[in-house]
Amino acid sequence: MNKAEITHEEWLADLERLDLAKDSDGMTTDEIAEATGLSRRRVQQQLKIAHESGILKVTKRRYVRYDGETNWQKCYRIVKRNK
């Protein structure tokens, strides 16, 4: 399948396949893009739709930058889904 033609439902299925719902912190936009083979922009568009639908939870994860400073990163995970 051409990734440019993936439907929102197929994309959600990909996220579930990645066990996104089971990961307590979720995944970042970049991690989702890398895992699904979609562009970062396309992932952001799909995340917006999922968040507006109420099936996506936005969380934050702490990480240490290369300069030693601690920062926060947005992460996303599926919280409920009606099939």
CNS distance restraints for C-alpha pairs under 8 A (distance, minus, plus):
assign (resid   1 and name CA) (resid   5 and name CA) 7.45 0.50 0.50
assign (resid   1 and name CA) (resid   6 and name CA) 7.49 0.50 0.50
assign (resid   2 and name CA) (resid   6 and name CA) 6.88 0.50 0.50
assign (resid   3 and name CA) (resid  37 and name CA) 7.29 0.50 0.50
assign (resid   3 and name CA) (resid  38 and name CA) 6.45 0.50 0.50
assign (resid   4 and name CA) (resid  38 and name CA) 7.73 0.50 0.50
assign (resid   6 and name CA) (resid  10 and name CA) 6.17 0.50 0.50
assign (resid   6 and name CA) (resid  11 and name CA) 6.61 0.50 0.50
assign (resid   7 and name CA) (resid  11 and name CA) 6.21 0.50 0.50
assign (resid   8 and name CA) (resid  12 and name CA) 6.21 0.50 0.50
assign (resid   8 and name CA) (resid  46 and name CA) 6.71 0.50 0.50
assign (resid   9 and name CA) (resid  13 and name CA) 6.23 0.50 0.50
assign (resid  10 and name CA) (resid  14 and name CA) 6.26 0.50 0.50
assign (resid  11 and name CA) (resid  15 and name CA) 6.42 0.50 0.50
assign (resid  11 and name CA) (resid  46 and name CA) 7.71 0.50 0.50
assign (resid  12 and name CA) (resid  16 and name CA) 6.29 0.50 0.50
assign (resid  13 and name CA) (resid  17 and name CA) 6.09 0.50 0.50
assign (resid  14 and name CA) (resid  18 and name CA) 6.33 0.50 0.50
assign (resid  14 and name CA) (resid  36 and name CA) 7.00 0.50 0.50
assign (resid  15 and name CA) (resid  19 and name CA) 6.66 0.50 0.50
assign (resid  15 and name CA) (resid  20 and name CA) 5.64 0.50 0.50
assign (resid  15 and name CA) (resid  21 and name CA) 7.93 0.50 0.50
assign (resid  15 and name CA) (resid  32 and name CA) 7.78 0.50 0.50
assign (resid  15 and name CA) (resid  78 and name CA) 7.93 0.50 0.50
assign (resid  16 and name CA) (resid  20 and name CA) 5.63 0.50 0.50
assign (resid  16 and name CA) (resid  21 and name CA) 6.44 0.50 0.50
assign (resid  16 and name CA) (resid  78 and name CA) 7.69 0.50 0.50
assign (resid  18 and name CA) (resid  35 and name CA) 7.98 0.50 0.50
assign (resid  19 and name CA) (resid  23 and name CA) 6.66 0.50 0.50
assign (resid  20 and name CA) (resid  26 and name CA) 5.70 0.50 0.50
assign (resid  20 and name CA) (resid  27 and name CA) 6.84 0.50 0.50
assign (resid  20 and name CA) (resid  76 and name CA) 7.93 0.50 0.50
assign (resid  20 and name CA) (resid  77 and name CA) 5.44 0.50 0.50
assign (resid  20 and name CA) (resid  78 and name CA) 6.49 0.50 0.50
assign (resid  21 and name CA) (resid  26 and name CA) 7.05 0.50 0.50
assign (resid  21 and name CA) (resid  77 and name CA) 5.31 0.50 0.50
assign (resid  21 and name CA) (resid  78 and name CA) 4.85 0.50 0.50
assign (resid  21 and name CA) (resid  79 and name CA) 6.35 0.50 0.50
assign (resid  22 and name CA) (resid  26 and name CA) 7.83 0.50 0.50
assign (resid  23 and name CA) (resid  27 and name CA) 7.87 0.50 0.50
assign (resid  23 and name CA) (resid  77 and name CA) 7.51 0.50 0.50
assign (resid  25 and name CA) (resid  59 and name CA) 6.47 0.50 0.50
assign (resid  25 and name CA) (resid  60 and name CA) 6.97 0.50 0.50
assign (resid  25 and name CA) (resid  61 and name CA) 6.34 0.50 0.50
assign (resid  25 and name CA) (resid  75 and name CA) 6.41 0.50 0.50
assign (resid  25 and name CA) (resid  76 and name CA) 7.44 0.50 0.50
assign (resid  25 and name CA) (resid  77 and name CA) 7.43 0.50 0.50
assign (resid  26 and name CA) (resid  59 and name CA) 7.26 0.50 0.50
assign (resid  26 and name CA) (resid  75 and name CA) 5.21 0.50 0.50
assign (resid  26 and name CA) (resid  76 and name CA) 4.85 0.50 0.50
assign (resid  26 and name CA) (resid  77 and name CA) 4.62 0.50 0.50
assign (resid  27 and name CA) (resid  31 and name CA) 5.92 0.50 0.50
assign (resid  27 and name CA) (resid  32 and name CA) 6.30 0.50 0.50
assign (resid  27 and name CA) (resid  75 and name CA) 4.83 0.50 0.50
assign (resid  27 and name CA) (resid  76 and name CA) 5.37 0.50 0.50
assign (resid  27 and name CA) (resid  77 and name CA) 6.75 0.50 0.50
assign (resid  28 and name CA) (resid  32 and name CA) 6.23 0.50 0.50
assign (resid  28 and name CA) (resid  73 and name CA) 7.22 0.50 0.50
assign (resid  28 and name CA) (resid  74 and name CA) 6.10 0.50 0.50
assign (resid  28 and name CA) (resid  75 and name CA) 4.44 0.50 0.50
assign (resid  28 and name CA) (resid  76 and name CA) 6.33 0.50 0.50
assign (resid  29 and name CA) (resid  33 and name CA) 6.11 0.50 0.50
assign (resid  29 and name CA) (resid  40 and name CA) 6.52 0.50 0.50
assign (resid  29 and name CA) (resid  43 and name CA) 6.62 0.50 0.50
assign (resid  29 and name CA) (resid  44 and name CA) 6.83 0.50 0.50
assign (resid  29 and name CA) (resid  74 and name CA) 7.95 0.50 0.50
assign (resid  29 and name CA) (resid  75 and name CA) 7.12 0.50 0.50
assign (resid  29 and name CA) (resid  76 and name CA) 7.76 0.50 0.50
assign (resid  30 and name CA) (resid  34 and name CA) 6.11 0.50 0.50
assign (resid  30 and name CA) (resid  40 and name CA) 6.30 0.50 0.50
assign (resid  31 and name CA) (resid  35 and name CA) 6.09 0.50 0.50
assign (resid  32 and name CA) (resid  36 and name CA) 6.00 0.50 0.50
assign (resid  32 and name CA) (resid  43 and name CA) 7.15 0.50 0.50
assign (resid  33 and name CA) (resid  37 and name CA) 5.62 0.50 0.50
assign (resid  33 and name CA) (resid  38 and name CA) 5.03 0.50 0.50
assign (resid  33 and name CA) (resid  39 and name CA) 5.75 0.50 0.50
assign (resid  33 and name CA) (resid  40 and name CA) 5.43 0.50 0.50
assign (resid  33 and name CA) (resid  43 and name CA) 6.09 0.50 0.50
assign (resid  34 and name CA) (resid  38 and name CA) 7.04 0.50 0.50
assign (resid  38 and name CA) (resid  42 and name CA) 6.29 0.50 0.50
assign (resid  38 and name CA) (resid  43 and name CA) 6.47 0.50 0.50
assign (resid  39 and name CA) (resid  43 and name CA) 6.27 0.50 0.50
assign (resid  40 and name CA) (resid  44 and name CA) 6.19 0.50 0.50
assign (resid  41 and name CA) (resid  45 and name CA) 6.32 0.50 0.50
assign (resid  42 and name CA) (resid  46 and name CA) 6.30 0.50 0.50
assign (resid  43 and name CA) (resid  47 and name CA) 6.02 0.50 0.50
assign (resid  44 and name CA) (resid  48 and name CA) 6.17 0.50 0.50
assign (resid  45 and name CA) (resid  49 and name CA) 6.54 0.50 0.50
assign (resid  46 and name CA) (resid  50 and name CA) 6.23 0.50 0.50
assign (resid  47 and name CA) (resid  51 and name CA) 5.96 0.50 0.50
assign (resid  47 and name CA) (resid  56 and name CA) 7.58 0.50 0.50
assign (resid  47 and name CA) (resid  76 and name CA) 7.98 0.50 0.50
assign (resid  48 and name CA) (resid  52 and name CA) 6.10 0.50 0.50
assign (resid  49 and name CA) (resid  53 and name CA) 6.20 0.50 0.50
assign (resid  50 and name CA) (resid  54 and name CA) 6.49 0.50 0.50
assign (resid  50 and name CA) (resid  55 and name CA) 5.75 0.50 0.50
assign (resid  50 and name CA) (resid  56 and name CA) 5.61 0.50 0.50
assign (resid  51 and name CA) (resid  55 and name CA) 6.00 0.50 0.50
assign (resid  51 and name CA) (resid  56 and name CA) 4.73 0.50 0.50
assign (resid  51 and name CA) (resid  57 and name CA) 6.86 0.50 0.50
assign (resid  51 and name CA) (resid  58 and name CA) 7.98 0.50 0.50
assign (resid  54 and name CA) (resid  80 and name CA) 7.94 0.50 0.50
assign (resid  55 and name CA) (resid  78 and name CA) 5.60 0.50 0.50
assign (resid  55 and name CA) (resid  79 and name CA) 5.44 0.50 0.50
assign (resid  55 and name CA) (resid  80 and name CA) 5.08 0.50 0.50
assign (resid  55 and name CA) (resid  81 and name CA) 5.93 0.50 0.50
assign (resid  56 and name CA) (resid  76 and name CA) 6.53 0.50 0.50
assign (resid  56 and name CA) (resid  77 and name CA) 5.54 0.50 0.50
assign (resid  56 and name CA) (resid  78 and name CA) 4.49 0.50 0.50
assign (resid  56 and name CA) (resid  79 and name CA) 5.64 0.50 0.50
assign (resid  56 and name CA) (resid  80 and name CA) 7.46 0.50 0.50
assign (resid  57 and name CA) (resid  76 and name CA) 5.69 0.50 0.50
assign (resid  57 and name CA) (resid  77 and name CA) 5.36 0.50 0.50
assign (resid  57 and name CA) (resid  78 and name CA) 6.15 0.50 0.50
assign (resid  57 and name CA) (resid  79 and name CA) 6.13 0.50 0.50
assign (resid  58 and name CA) (resid  74 and name CA) 6.68 0.50 0.50
assign (resid  58 and name CA) (resid  75 and name CA) 5.78 0.50 0.50
assign (resid  58 and name CA) (resid  76 and name CA) 4.79 0.50 0.50
assign (resid  58 and name CA) (resid  77 and name CA) 6.79 0.50 0.50
assign (resid  59 and name CA) (resid  74 and name CA) 5.79 0.50 0.50
assign (resid  59 and name CA) (resid  75 and name CA) 5.03 0.50 0.50
assign (resid  59 and name CA) (resid  76 and name CA) 6.05 0.50 0.50
assign (resid  59 and name CA) (resid  77 and name CA) 7.84 0.50 0.50
assign (resid  60 and name CA) (resid  72 and name CA) 6.01 0.50 0.50
assign (resid  60 and name CA) (resid  73 and name CA) 5.32 0.50 0.50
assign (resid  60 and name CA) (resid  74 and name CA) 4.56 0.50 0.50
assign (resid  60 and name CA) (resid  75 and name CA) 5.43 0.50 0.50
assign (resid  61 and name CA) (resid  72 and name CA) 5.46 0.50 0.50
assign (resid  61 and name CA) (resid  73 and name CA) 5.19 0.50 0.50
assign (resid  61 and name CA) (resid  74 and name CA) 6.50 0.50 0.50
assign (resid  61 and name CA) (resid  75 and name CA) 6.67 0.50 0.50
assign (resid  62 and name CA) (resid  70 and name CA) 6.67 0.50 0.50
assign (resid  62 and name CA) (resid  71 and name CA) 5.67 0.50 0.50
assign (resid  62 and name CA) (resid  72 and name CA) 4.57 0.50 0.50
assign (resid  62 and name CA) (resid  73 and name CA) 6.37 0.50 0.50
assign (resid  63 and name CA) (resid  70 and name CA) 5.66 0.50 0.50
assign (resid  63 and name CA) (resid  71 and name CA) 5.47 0.50 0.50
assign (resid  63 and name CA) (resid  72 and name CA) 6.16 0.50 0.50
assign (resid  63 and name CA) (resid  73 and name CA) 7.26 0.50 0.50
assign (resid  64 and name CA) (resid  68 and name CA) 5.74 0.50 0.50
assign (resid  64 and name CA) (resid  69 and name CA) 5.60 0.50 0.50
assign (resid  64 and name CA) (resid  70 and name CA) 4.43 0.50 0.50
assign (resid  64 and name CA) (resid  71 and name CA) 6.15 0.50 0.50
assign (resid  65 and name CA) (resid  69 and name CA) 5.38 0.50 0.50
assign (resid  65 and name CA) (resid  70 and name CA) 6.12 0.50 0.50
assign (resid  65 and name CA) (resid  71 and name CA) 6.82 0.50 0.50
